[in-house]
């Protein structure tokens, strides 16, 4: 079968869905039913979602949960998390509760600088280019006044613009490297609009000055090593004690060693950081922020010293256990999806309408809490115990167990080690 199609985006939604159902399914009606089952019954709300992207056929739900009891800088927060992985919200809640009685989480925004670049080529005298740049630099600011006016009123704007000579990397390659403060907005549109105006100014002025400049592209960078937040927990070693941590010194030492392994061993570091991103992404998504941008920037930061390494660190000093992370986060609490998506608005209200800086702190704390939960399990009971407990529901649902079966399965596996095979066997025996 040739599955190519011409003019698909111009078809109506109904035509698109019919095409998909007929093209890829032997029982098209079943496919249509699934697609329609996930439409919102409120037509206006569905239309809102339809218009977020092109060719929307339906909605893919992922659960939105909350992790309460997060004591952050002395205030309790309930953190909304959008994620499909069964153990993540439970782990976050457990960490939150654990640290709430041990001083809570401390979080600080270190800096909020964003970056954008105009990439161009110039084949000529670099000193002449430098003099030209210094002469026209004020024009970059004056030509973007229309774009920057509102942002300046909110205390943000263009911070600085530098000319960078990159000819050691590529022939004739130069950049305008600009830094921005975008306050409570993530700032992507603002930055890109400024950059495109810089490019126009650069081209026009170069033509007037008879310089041969070719602009290749203008775009923000999702690598924001100066838009950084730090989150930390700490307490005297003895205070780490609880039911599963009978020997706190032993626990603290193993924990620090586990972090050290992720600091030096990239295979472990990737999984270690994935655990941090379980928490980070879930809050980023629930608050309508761009998780791909955050992921790209965070992982680049994890490689900033030339080798991919752990984003978190731990130490024992003078009897005090300290565990912390520093990550770059370019987030917004105004603009974009934050004002469009009713659930995103709701999540921001649950968080008591944070500023972008406060949201950076909350997201970093969610990442640290998740990392703590993972390392605590890994260095004590192992990860599978908790994971499988949460995964049990997925297996039960896969077998479409009825209420009675559900009850019997859950009671049985309260006292028995859970594995996929063991659950399947138990269900099969029940049904014999
Ligand atoms: C699973 O989603 C995340 C973990 O693998 C993280 C880790 O190993 O630190 C448990």
Boltz pocket constraint, residues with backbone or C-beta under 6 A from the ligand:
constraints:
  - pocket:
      binder: B
      contacts: [[A, 85], [A, 271], [A, 272], [A, 273], [A, 274], [A, 275], [A, 276], [A, 278], [A, 371], [A, 374], [A, 375], [A, 378], [A, 383]]
      max_distance: 6.0
